[in-house]
Amino acid sequence: MARFWSLAFYVYLGLVLLLGLARLEPHLTVRFAPIEISDEAPEVSVTGAVKRPGVYRLSPGARVADALAAAGGATADADLEKLDLAAPLGDAETVRVPRHGIHAPAATVGTPVLRVSINYAAAADLENVPGIGPALARRIVAYRPYRSLDDLLRVPGIGPRSLQKLRPYLKP
């Protein structure tokens, strides 16, 4: 009799696992897309303690150090310790080079706002983007992969107007 209950338990456990697997939604599977390197040349604004402040078009994959070099380098009173010279730059970002002794707000001290990848970012990272809540972040992850930002239009809850608002914060 004990052998019967043991066998019944394992059959029950198998059925529960089988039904649990059958209920998984197929669109929640993870699909990987090859990494796309952006060929866009970012145009950035460099301000603060630099020799020639202004707007510069840099080569694709440029870093804060490249923007600093394009602006003629830092002045003698520049506080380069507060900059992340290796941070990558995206289009339409501002690099503010602080001066010694002047305390600027933490969000504006040479740390550009980086765009979030819709193909590789976790749902929690997508929630940090203005206009994306937990539900929309889960839908964006579920509809991967994306070839361009325009592919976000197939995600329920994202229309042309909301896509335009999200564009500055996202990349494929």
QUIKAWO-V903306 format. One record per residue. RES is the residue in three letters. SS is DSSP state (helix for helix, strand for strand, loop for the rest). OMEGA is omega in radians with two decimals (NA if undefined). D_CENTER is the distance of its C-alpha to the mean C-alpha in Angstrom with 2 decimals. Layout:
# QUIKAWO-V903306
RES&SS&OMEGA&D_CENTER ; RES&SS&OMEGA&D_CENTER
This chain:
# QUIKAWO-V903306
MET&loop&3.13&59.25 ; ALA&helix&3.12&56.57 ; ARG&helix&3.10&55.52 ; PHE&helix&-3.14&55.10 ; TRP&helix&3.11&52.79 ; SER&helix&3.11&50.71 ; LEU&helix&3.12&50.42 ; ALA&helix&3.12&49.65 ; PHE&helix&-3.13&46.88 ; TYR&helix&3.07&45.18 ; VAL&helix&3.11&45.60 ; TYR&helix&3.14&44.09 ; LEU&helix&3.10&41.12 ; GLY&helix&3.11&40.58 ; LEU&helix&3.12&40.71 ; VAL&helix&3.12&38.19 ; LEU&helix&3.14&35.72 ; LEU&helix&3.12&36.43 ; LEU&helix&3.10&35.97 ; GLY&helix&3.12&32.76 ; LEU&helix&-3.13&31.32 ; ALA&helix&-3.11&32.68 ; ARG&loop&3.11&30.86 ; LEU&loop&-3.13&27.36 ; GLU&loop&-3.06&25.56 ; PRO&helix&-3.13&24.98 ; HIS&helix&3.10&21.74 ; LEU&helix&3.10&20.05 ; THR&loop&-3.12&20.42 ; VAL&loop&3.09&17.60 ; ARG&loop&-3.13&17.54 ; PHE&loop&3.09&15.98 ; ALA&loop&3.11&15.50 ; PRO&loop&-3.13&16.11 ; ILE&loop&3.10&13.53 ; GLU&loop&3.10&13.62 ; ILE&loop&-3.10&14.00 ; SER&loop&3.09&13.70 ; ASP&loop&-3.13&17.23 ; GLU&loop&3.05&16.51 ; ALA&loop&-3.11&18.13 ; PRO&loop&3.05&16.22 ; GLU&strand&-3.02&18.61 ; VAL&strand&3.08&18.27 ; SER&strand&3.11&20.68 ; VAL&strand&-3.09&22.28 ; THR&strand&3.07&24.46 ; GLY&strand&-3.02&26.51 ; ALA&loop&3.06&28.63 ; VAL&strand&-3.08&28.50 ; LYS&loop&-3.13&31.51 ; ARG&loop&3.11&30.33 ; PRO&loop&3.12&27.64 ; GLY&strand&3.13&26.26 ; VAL&strand&-3.07&23.72 ; TYR&strand&3.02&23.15 ; ARG&strand&-3.08&21.84 ; LEU&loop&3.11&20.54 ; SER&loop&3.11&20.26 ; PRO&loop&-3.13&17.15 ; GLY&loop&-3.08&15.22 ; ALA&loop&3.14&16.77 ; ARG&strand&3.12&16.39 ; VAL&helix&3.12&17.68 ; ALA&helix&3.11&21.01 ; ASP&helix&3.11&21.36 ; ALA&helix&3.11&20.99 ; LEU&helix&3.12&23.54 ; ALA&helix&3.13&25.86 ; ALA&helix&3.14&25.66 ; ALA&loop&3.09&26.80 ; GLY&loop&3.13&29.82 ; GLY&loop&-3.10&28.75 ; ALA&strand&3.05&28.91 ; THR&loop&-3.08&32.07 ; ALA&loop&-3.10&34.31 ; ASP&loop&-3.14&33.11 ; ALA&strand&3.10&29.36 ; ASP&loop&-3.08&27.75 ; LEU&helix&3.10&25.43 ; GLU&helix&-3.11&25.10 ; LYS&helix&3.14&22.61 ; LEU&loop&2.96&20.26 ; ASP&loop&-3.04&17.76 ; LEU&loop&-3.11&19.17 ; ALA&loop&-3.11&16.97 ; ALA&loop&3.11&13.59 ; PRO&strand&-3.12&12.12 ; LEU&loop&3.03&12.49 ; GLY&loop&-3.11&11.21 ; ASP&loop&3.05&13.73 ; ALA&loop&3.08&15.43 ; GLU&loop&3.13&14.49 ; THR&strand&3.05&17.33 ; VAL&strand&3.11&18.50 ; ARG&strand&-3.13&21.23 ; VAL&strand&-3.07&23.63 ; PRO&loop&3.08&25.59 ; ARG&strand&3.08&29.33 ; HIS&loop&3.06&31.25 ; GLY&loop&3.12&32.45 ; ILE&loop&-3.11&30.28 ; HIS&loop&3.10&27.78 ; ALA&loop&3.07&24.83 ; PRO&loop&-3.05&22.38 ; ALA&helix&-3.07&19.75 ; ALA&helix&-3.07&16.82 ; THR&helix&-3.07&18.49 ; VAL&loop&3.01&19.73 ; GLY&loop&3.11&18.20 ; THR&loop&-3.12&14.66 ; PRO&loop&3.08&12.58 ; VAL&loop&-3.11&9.68 ; LEU&loop&3.11&6.64 ; ARG&loop&-3.09&4.57 ; VAL&strand&3.12&1.24 ; SER&strand&-3.14&3.91 ; ILE&loop&3.14&6.61 ; ASN&loop&-3.00&8.86 ; TYR&loop&-3.10&7.81 ; ALA&loop&3.06&5.78 ; ALA&loop&-3.14&8.79 ; ALA&helix&3.13&10.25 ; ALA&helix&3.09&10.48 ; ASP&helix&3.13&6.84 ; LEU&helix&3.13&6.86 ; GLU&loop&3.11&10.11 ; ASN&loop&3.12&9.04 ; VAL&loop&3.11&8.33 ; PRO&loop&3.12&11.93 ; GLY&loop&3.12&13.78 ; ILE&loop&3.08&12.18 ; GLY&loop&-3.10&14.52 ; PRO&helix&-3.10&15.16 ; ALA&helix&3.14&17.10 ; LEU&helix&3.10&14.82 ; ALA&helix&3.11&11.85 ; ARG&helix&3.12&14.52 ; ARG&helix&3.11&15.65 ; ILE&helix&3.11&12.41 ; VAL&helix&-3.08&12.35 ; ALA&helix&-3.08&16.09 ; TYR&loop&3.11&16.17 ; ARG&loop&0.04&14.22 ; PRO&loop&3.12&14.42 ; TYR&loop&3.07&13.55 ; ARG&loop&3.12&15.07 ; SER&loop&3.12&13.80 ; LEU&helix&3.12&12.30 ; ASP&helix&3.10&15.97 ; ASP&helix&3.10&16.01 ; LEU&helix&3.13&14.35 ; LEU&helix&3.11&17.87 ; ARG&helix&3.10&19.25 ; VAL&loop&3.10&17.42 ; PRO&loop&3.14&20.03 ; GLY&loop&3.09&19.30 ; ILE&loop&3.09&17.34 ; GLY&loop&-3.12&19.81 ; PRO&helix&-3.12&19.97 ; ARG&helix&3.14&19.99 ; SER&helix&3.09&17.03 ; LEU&helix&3.13&15.01 ; GLN&helix&3.11&16.14 ; LYS&helix&-3.10&14.97 ; LEU&helix&-3.04&11.37 ; ARG&helix&-3.10&11.25 ; PRO&helix&-3.05&10.65 ; TYR&helix&-3.00&7.30 ; LEU&strand&2.99&5.99 ; LYS&strand&-3.12&6.82 ; PRO&loop&NA&8.85
